[in-house]
Amino acid sequence: MHPNHEAMWLWMMSVICEIWFAYSWILDQLPKLCPVKRVTDLSVLKERFESSEPNLRNPKKFSDLPGIDVFVSTADADKEPPLVTANTVLSILAVDYPVEKVSCYISDDGGSLVTFEALAEAASFARTWVPFCRKHKIEPRNPEAYFGQKRDPLKNKVRLDFVRDRRRVKREYDEFKVRINALPDSIRRRSDAYNAQTEIRAKKKQMELGINNNINNPSETVKIPKATWMSDGSHWHGTWSSAEEGHSKGDHAGIIQIMLVPASPEPFFGQEADEENLVDTTEVDIRLPMLVYVSREKRPGFDHNKKAGAMNALVRASAIMSNGAFILNLDCDHYIYNSSAMREGMCFMLDRGGDKICYVQFPQRFEGIDPNDRYANHNTVFFDVSMRALDGLQGPMYVGTGCIFRRIAIYGFSPPITTEHNGWFGRKKSKKLLRRKPKNVPEEDDEMLLPINGENYEDDDAHRATLAKQFGNSVSLIDSIAVAEFGGRLLHELRGKGCLGRPAGSLAVQREPLDHSALSESVSVITCFYEDKTEWGKRVGWIYGSVTEDVVTGYRMHNRGWRSVYCVTKRDAFRGTAPINLTDRLNQVLRWATGSVEIFFSRNNALFASPRMKFLQRVAYFNVGIYPFTSVFLLVYCLLPALSLFSGKFIVQSLDITFLILLLSITLTLCMLALLEIKWSGITLHDWWRNEQFWLIGGTSAHPAAVIQGLLKVIAGIDISFTLTSKSNGAEEGEEEFAELYEFRWTMLMVPPIVIIMLNVVGIGVAVSRTVYSPFPEWSKLMGGVFFSFWVLSHLYPFAKGMMGRKGKIPTIVYLWSGLICIVISLLTVFVYPPVGSLRFEIP
């Protein structure tokens, strides 16, 4: 409309960008048409599954709730401090859920002795911390978070012994922190001492055998491996600090260690306070959940598939050791902030229709972020707007942590009943009962039906051979599938039509004790070659092949017909940390965007989704794969104001009333829609604006790089590697709060935003000087170009502030890049638009 014929190239670029932005906006808005809010009633859950009176089915009043296995993943003790992991574990051990039904597994993919001994310390401290939390109903049950609270700790406390107990536990925790922090040095000193003794013994043995003929030559020494030693005087089977063969991060044996044994189903009360017992626990159940340390085997030449491979190893090991019907996975820095979070999630899983729910996703909430949230670390718009909206469709996406899974859904099985959506926009719906394997199924069919979904389970050799091809040759693992499926069933009175249920009280039984054979079998399923020629990582477990394995895993479940639920609790369920440094934040966004590009060019593109996925859910997943490509048009669009100012042309011939009314109408419409989102979601205008700013910052820095990396992987097969994001351990004593926010670390991702800022700033200066000194100034064109330049600069303001470092001290490299860009811009401007009346020199 009204193109500027003197600058058709400028108008055409603007129109193409606007068309793409409109398309992208529609993809973003369509899944938001059906937002929902859910609430839970914990009293109903307790009434159904935890009877206060004995009955025939449950004479001992045991809990009838299903078991939950909690997975915590860590990979590097340097970037993920063991104290952070230990606090997360302590919050899990103190959770408000039947003790005998909870098992906690720690996956240490780095095989670090520091992490191992930190967990041993945490298991010891838990004997004091957990009873203290139960006795005084402490929230949150992460000791670092609890003792670091700024509010009054005596609020709502009525027990007279609370102050004394808190003082004793606080002192014990301070000593616990000191022991954890001293572990690296104590392990190093211990290992040096043992290695020195070993070397002395080796020399002595040489002398006794008469092997060393040059004993008087001090330059010749006995060479022994620099081992890392455990406190019991034995070699550590995991990673050594010297990275010897068979003991490096990519080459070490598998390790499983039970730190806390499974609890008995009957309560066990403690004793009065004395020298050994800091807290009077005569009225408190002092049992602790099972705690297991797992470090899977790694060997050279095997693809270990990063976090997804570690999670699958935990799935297999836990199936043999505890086999909880549900799985909660957490990152090492995401702790349980609400001790009733598991119960909140189980309200959905065990309610009517819950047997079609594959997972319950909780929102991620973060601590340690600057009050202004400069780089939109809270991701409030995503977690409180987009995810709530998806909950009204087929359910939210899986975001990698804070999620309770149904174990059989992780195994790749389809739900008992599903709905297929056919026709235009999926308007034709038909329910499908998935109880028996249909005849003549094509080999390429992705269907996996529950082998125990009928009343009669045929345990024939052919059937077990099929399961062995899918899950591996572990008999215990295959046998556990039927048990896990039964544990996840609804009660008979709540089951749906065509679904199986279980009688009340059927889970109120004592767990079978672990024996040596079960532990040996668990070690065998975490070997690096166990997954060979199986479906692990393809259809079973966490899916391999993407840096965003969480999104792909959730997509596969929705594609089979499962639903998911978004559980927003009144008190945050989990809390964690997020990188507040600009460089770390850009690298994090780069990893997410690169995974989205991988999804777009893979079979996990929503264009190839099955009829079991709703149309709008398919649109949401398609938008996940395509959003990084918006950065190409965004880069061009951010340069248009500067190009307009340099050339003295505008996208339209003149700023007439029609153009202004159209621009104002579109702007007001978008603002009204934004206010509507803010209103129903409950977020603040500040959160929405920060999200808009970082959308442009990420779209001009990390997203273009992600598109390039994704294309290189697809076209040239160049693999993509990312460094682990460092986890904050909190501000040290005497260190300024949020000091990491002001720390400047250069990355090439910063170059495009710097170029855009400099072009727009210099362009404004050039345009203003041209207009002021022009005999016929065109103020309308100047105002149009300056307005859009300020729009770009206002969005990039947090980025510019991050470039200034602490107290406006701009790093030297920023000056160098800015100066180089200014010189290039000036030379190009003089070349393209030479000054009027300029002299031309000719060489005779």
Phi, psi and omega in degrees: 000127180051059180290153175270107185291342177280346179216060181298327179298322179291317180294318182295317178299320180295316182295317180298316179297318181295322179297316179294319179297322178296318178297315180295322180295319178297316178299326181284326186274329184303316180290354182266013185282343186228058180289147178225159173233135183240149175228157181240160176233099184291336180294324178293319178299316180294321181295323184281323192244354180225081183291137179276346180241141178292151177216182183296322181281338184218073185293336182258009177060035175288158179288139179260010178288149178286162180284150178232125174261126182257125179254128174238126184248136173217154186225341186211114183291341178281315181273339177239090188306135180301331179295323177295314179297318181297320179294323176298316179297319180297323178293329178286317182296335182262013185294151180274082179203150181312125188301317184289349181264356184250135174225133183246127180241129178253120176263110177257094184285349177268349180060042187270133176291332178298314178296319180301310182287333175295322177292324177297319176296319180296320178297323179289315181291333181299333180294340175260318187290315185296312176299324177299318179294318181291322183293317186251010178051056183287139172218134351284165184259027168260114187302322180296317179290322182292309182287344179269000180293145181266351179278170183291119181289345182272357182296130178067012177265132185240343181286135184290335182270007183295315183299316180295315180297317182296319180296320181291317181292323178297319178294319179296322180291322177299319177293323177299316178298318180297319179295319179296314182294334181273355185301313181303317181289319182293323177293320180296314180295319179298315181295320178298320181293314179295321179294322177295317178296319179297320179294321179296316179296322179294318178297317181297321180293323177298315181296319181294324181275350179072027182280322185276108180275343180247052185294336181277353179274108184290343183287339180267119181237159177282128180265119175234152179294138178280087186278160170258128190250143175277170184291340179273005177086018178245160178293141174283132185280349182268224185277133174262153178295334179276352178054051177288166178299130183085001181216043175244175184297331179256012184204088177203164183284161175281143184227132169227125180226124177276112181278320177229127183286159179302143182277153175284157182286343182266141180300149178228116185266154186271204185237175177289160182293135175210200182295326180272324181257108184288334185239139175288113185240029181295337180246016185238135174288119185258010177295152179235146177294162177292137179233126185229133173264130181229129171227107185293157179291141175228136178221152177297146179092354179251142173272113186269354170059032169049224186295321181300318178295322179294320179294321179294325176296321177294321179301315182290314182296318182291328179299327181276326187271318182228325174057048174297139181292344180229154184230128173252124178248137182224145168286161185294339180258008177251108183255165180281111181271332179244112186296344178264012185300319180297319179297321178299316180293322181290340176302323180280319183295327187255004179273173179303129183086358182291341180288354176258006180263124181272326178203156174246114182263132176259150177291150176271129176240145190235150175242166177075018179261141181302147185303328180278350180049059189304320185250027175053045182290334181290339181051041187297320182297320180292312187281332183254350178245296186296315183290323176296322180293317178296332179297338177276355179257250179256355176125163182289161175285158174276127187249016168100342180202162180066046186221131176259119182258151164277126188301319182292336175289322175297326180290353177093007179283154177276159179291162181295326178224139178220165179243130177259138183245111181240174180081187181295126177056025176066033185282338178269114183251141176214131180276145183229125178270119184253074182249328182234146179291119179293153180284156175056045177281131179300150183295331183277359181298138184269008185286135172226105182268150179298126181288349181240031184271007174242168182292327182256115182260112182272111185263062181269167184294321181296320180294317179293328177294324177295316178295324180295325177293330182274318189249355183100178189265017178280115180295320181296320179295316180295319179293332183287342184297314181296322180294318180295321179295318179295319181295336180267001181289156173280162173295155185306320184285350181252350185292153178272176181293129179083002181253155179267150178234187178224151178287151177297139179087000183289341179258001180274060182229162180281139179289144177293137181292149178282139176237179184295324181294321178295320179293319178296320178294324178296321178295324183292331183274358176252013175289157186287342182256004183295326185281353181302133178059035174235181180264006180297128181085350178254302175237341184251134176077198175293138187275137181268169171101006180214147176286345174249066183295338181293313180296317181296319180297315177295322178299317180298322179293315178297326182291337177276351179110000177290158171247159173231166184228144178255119185250104177258110184269158180298315171260132184312133181287313182225154174223149181212195180243160178219149180290122180261355176281141185301315182296314179298321180294318179295320178294325177296314179295324177299318180295316179298314183293323178296320176297324178294320177295320176300317180298319182299323183263022181235179178290351179273007173296134184295347175298335181258019182292157180280166178296348181283349178265131180297154184299312182291329175294322178295321177298318180297315179291326177295321178296328177299322182279336188257345187298328179297334182289345175298336183298329179299313180286328179293321177300314179297317184295325179287339178271343183300314178303319180294317178297323178295318181291321180293318184277344183076010179250157177237166185292337175242163183297316180205156180278073181278176186295326180297313180297317182294320179294318178297315179297318180293321181296315179296318181296314180295322179297314179295322178294320179295319177296321178296318178294325177296317176299316180298322183293308186283335182272336179085008177281171180261161177297327178297316178298317181296318182291320177298322178295320178296318180297313183285338173301319179285322178298311179293325181289342178253003182230290186283320185295316176300321178295324179294320178298317180295314181295320179296318179294322178296322179290319182288317186275311186258353179074020179282120183286154184249130177236142180232148176275150180290136178290128181291139178262136181285141177255014182087162181288132177287164180297129181086353180270141180293139178294140182061031179298330181295333180298325184265000180282126184259126176229119185287140173213149181294346176296341181279346186296309182302314178298323178296317178300315181297317180297312183294319179299317182289321179293312180294322179299319177298317179297317180296316182293319179296314180295321179296317183289318182296320184265005179279139177293336178231077184294137177251088186290331182295316178295322178297314182295322178298313180294318181294322179300312181289329176294319177294328176299317179293313184293325179294326177287329181269007182300314178301324178295315179298323179294323177293330178292336184281346178069202182284126176055038174075014179276094184287129180297154183298322183296330177292319176299317181297312179295320180296316179297318178298317180295318179298318180297314180298316180298315181298315181295319179295322180295315180295324181290315182284319182237079181295146181300145180293135180076019180290147181279141176247126180258131179242137179272121180295000000 
